[in-house]
């Protein structure tokens, strides 16, 4: 039966359990048109602008 030859050090154990596997929240930036928070390099869902151009026409 396989048994560990010696104790795994705290540094090696903690390196394995580190934050490599943890999820990170997406970065958000303010839209220059409306000031709503949006993901970078995406069309703003609130006003429909991207790079100073009206991409999505909002229905009234």
N, C-alpha and C positions, 0 to 999 in steps of 0.2 A: 504494500500500500504506500502511496506517495505521501511523504511527510516533509515539511519544510526543514532544511538543514540547519538554518539559524534564524533568529528573530529578525523581522523586517524593521529597519530603523524608523523612527518617527518622521524623519525628513523624507524618506522614500515613500512611506505610507501617505503622508500629507500631500506630497507632490501628486500622487495618484488621485487623491480625493479633492484636488484643488478645483478652482472655479472654471476649469476648462469645459466642463459639461453644463454649466449654468447658462440659462438664457439671458440675453440682455434686452433691455427695452429699446424700441426703435428711436432713432434720433428724430426730433421734431424741430422745424424752423417756422418762423412767422411768415405768412404770405405777405409780400410787399403791397398787394392791392387792398386786401380786406383785413389783414392782421390776424387771421385765423391760423391756428397751428396746423401744419401739414408736413408730410414726409418730404425730404429734399428731392429734387429732380422729378417731381410728380405734379400733375395738374391739380390745382386747388379744388376740392369737392364743393367748397362753399360758394366761391365766385366764378370758377371755371377758367381762371387765368393761368398761363404758364409762360414764363420768360417775357412778361409784359404784353402778351397777345391773348385775345379772347379765344380760347379753344372750344369750350363747351358753352353753347348758347342756352341760357336758363329759360325754362318755360314759365310763363306767368300764371 
